[in-house]
Amino acid sequence: MTFSIVARSADGLAHGVAVASRFLAVGAAVPAAEARVGALATQSYANLAYRPQGLALLRTGVAAAEVVAGLTAADPGRATRQLGVVGPAGDGATFTGDDCHDWAGGVAAAGYAIQGNILTGPEVVAAMETAWLDSAAEPRLAGRLLAALRAGDRAGGDRRGRQSAAVVVVQQGMGYGGTSDVVVDLRVDDHVDPVAELGRLLDLHALYFDKPDPGQLVELSGDLAEEVRQQLTRLGYHAAGSDPADLDGALASWAGVANLEERIVAGRIEPLVLAELRRQ
């Protein structure tokens, strides 16, 4: 019913799941992830109890393959289940029960597990694995997961058609405002082209919530500072006088309204933020 990838980032700090299916709101059923612990996907007559149970096992240091073995051994319905697990280190693990609808199968190696059922064929999983391996230069785990999902979708995906997709990524302290471990949690519950729509949402998420690249920040001084001051004044955010702190405060206030607060750094400005300020 579904194809998914469960993986961790190259540095081992982030874990995530991307999934698509001809199933309403697949993101509500399949993925589970916990920072510094791991991630899993339960599908094909999904056993949702696998999610808390699997994370509990990973939390105690059980390897991904043993998590899969333990969960499925205790499940009388395991023949209809499919499961992918990745821990904080080592190989991922995948399981496909003998009674899953064709085509069904998966592949797992260092840091990832890919699986699918009711697919057009094994080429879906193969395309996902190739895309995952080829995207190693992508710094965002969510971007790599989406690349794999797109490849699976283009290769044929769920042979029943398309309906929903989701991506979840966790990393300790890297969520909104540094107060959460949830880096990305996006769902497309019912759409004619859910993977494409998920990509659009992830682009918006990057705009609003990605942290600025320190190498791209520009000193907020001289003519640039004056331009920013004038642009803010035009929009109703007044930075009185020439005190840099006043300008920082006005810029932060505008950014909060524009949903760009995660990209603000005192005394500097990111070109993306500057472009949005000019556009408004």
N, C-alpha and C positions, 0 to 999 in steps of 0.2 A: 504493500500500500504506500510505500514511502522510500525515499533515499536520503541518506544523511552522512555527515562527516563529523567525527569527534576528534579534537586535536588540542595540542598545547603549542605555545609559541617556542621559537628556537631557544630562547633564554630560560624556558621552563617556568616563567612567572605567570603567564596567562593561560587559561583553559577556555575552550568554547565548543559550541555545537551549531551546525547549520543544517537545516532540514527542509525538504519540500515534499508535497504529497497531493494526491487527489482525495483530500480529507479536510473537513472543516476545522480550522484553527489548530493545525498540527503542532504549532508552538506551545499549545496548552497541555499537550500530552507527552511528547517525545523527549525534550531535552531536560537535563539537570546538570548543574555545575556549581562548584564551590571553590573559592580562591584558595590556593596552596594545597588543594586536595585532589581535584580532578574533575572529569566530566563524563557523562554517559548519554546514550540515546536508547530508548526502549521503543520498539515498533513491531509491526505485524501482529495484530491482536495484543497491543502493548500491555505489559504488566506495570502499571504505574507505581506499584509498591517497589519495583526495582530502583526507583529514583532515590528515595531516602535510604533504602537498605544498601544500595551500591555506594553512595557517598559515605555512609557510616563505615563500611568496610575499607574504603580508600583512606578514610581519616585515620584508621588504625595502622596504616602502612601496608595493607594487603595489595599485592601487585594486580595489574589489570586482568591478566589471564585467570588469576585465582578468584577475582571478583566475579568474572563471567562464570567460572565453574561453580562457584558457590551459589550464586543466584539461580542459575538454571537447574542445578541438581535438586534444589528445594522446591521447584515449581512443577506441579503435575501437568501444567499446560505448556511446558517448554518446547514441545514439538511445533507449536504455532508461533513461537516468539523469535524475535531478532533483537540483538543487543550489541552495542559498541561501547567500549570503555577505554579511557585514557587516564593514567595517574600522573603524579608529579615527576616521574622519571621512568625510563624503560620503554618497551614496546607497548603499543595499544593492543587491544584484543577485540575480536568480533565473533559473534555466534549467530548461526542461522539454523532454526529448527527444521526437521525433515518434512514437516507438513506446511511450511510456508508456501504461499502461492508463487508459481514460476513467473518470470525468472527471479530467483532469489539467491543472494550470496554476498560475500564481502571480502575485504582485504585489510590487513593491519601490519604495521611496521613501527619503526621508532617514532613515537610521538603522535601517531594517528591511527584511526580505525574508520573505515568506510564500509557502508552496508546499504542494501536496498532489496525490496521485494515488489512483486508485480511490476517489474521493469520491462522495458522493451528488449533487454538482453544484457549480457555481461559487459558490453561496451560502455554502459552507463558508469559502472563502478571503475572501469579502466580509465575512462576519460576524467573522472573525478580525481583519481590518484595522480595521473599525469599533471593535471592542473595544480594540484596541491604541491607537488614536487617542483614544478616549474615556477612557482610563485614565491620561492624562498627569499627573494630580494624585497618583497612587500613587507614593510615594517609593522603593519597592523594585522593582528590575528584575524579580526573580522573580515578584512580584505581578502586574506588567503582563503578563509572559509567560504566566502561568497564566490570567489573564483572557481573553487571546486564545485559548488552548487550549480553555478552557471554552466560549467562544462557538462555536468550530468544532465542538466535540462536540455542542452543543445544536442546531446547524444541520444536523446529519446525519453529519458526520465521515466516517470510513472506511465505505464502503457494505457491507463484509464483516462489520462489527461492531467490538467493542472487545476489547483484550487487554492492552496495555501503554502506559506513558507515562513521561516523564522531563523533568527540568528541570536545567540546568547554568548557573551564573552565576560569572564570575570578575572579580576586581578586585584590583589590586596591593596586597598586604599586608592585605587585608580578610578573610582566612580565619580559621580558628580560632586564637585566641591571637596573631593578627598574624604567624603563622609560615608562612602559606600564602596563595596567591592565589585559592583555591577558596572562594567565598562560599557557594554552594549546589550540591549534587550529589545529587539524589534520583531514585530509579528505582522504578517499579512494574512488575515484570517480567511478571506474569501475574495478572490480576484481572478480575472481571466488570464493574467500573466504574472503570477505571484513572485517569481524569482526576479523579474525585471523591476517590479514594484519594490521589492526588498532592496534592490540595488539603489533605487532612487532615495529611499528612506535612509539608507546607510550613508549616502552622499550628504544628505541634510544633517545627519547625526554628526558627521565629521566636521561640517561647517560650524555647528553650534557647540559641540562638546569636546572636540579634539584639543589637546594642549598645544600652544604655539611652539613652533620650531625655534629654539634659541638662535640658531644661525640666520634666521630670516628677520629677526626683530631689528627695527630701525630706531636710532636715538631720536627721542621726541624733543628736538631743540631747533633753534633758528627759524628759518622760513617754514619748515614743516610744522613746527609747534604753532606758529602763527596761523597757518592754514587750518590745522585741526581746531584751534580755538575759534576761528571764524565759522567753520562748518558747524561746530557744536552750538555756537550762538544762534546761527540760522535756524537750528532745530529746537531752540529753546533751552539749551543747557549752557548756562553762562559760567565762564571761568574768569572771574574778576582779576584784573591786574596781570602781572607776569609771573606770579609764583607758580613753579612747576607742580606743586602739590594741588593747587586749585585746578590746573588743567587735568591732572590725573583724576581728581575727584569728579570733574564734569564728564570726562571720557568714560569712567567707570559707571557713572549714573546712566549715561546714554546706552552703554553696552548692556547693562542690566535689563533695560527695556527692549533692546534689540535681540536679546537672548544670546549675546556674545560674551558674557561675563567670564567664561572659562578661558577666553583668549586674551585677557587684559593683563599687562605687566607694567608696573609703575615705571615711569620715565621712558618707556619705549612703546612702539606700536608695530603690529604685524601688518604687512602689506595687504593681506586679506581683509583685515579690519578697516584699514584705511580706505580700501576700495568700496567696502560696504557703507562707510560713512559718507563718502563722496556720492555714492549712488542714491542714498536717501536724501 
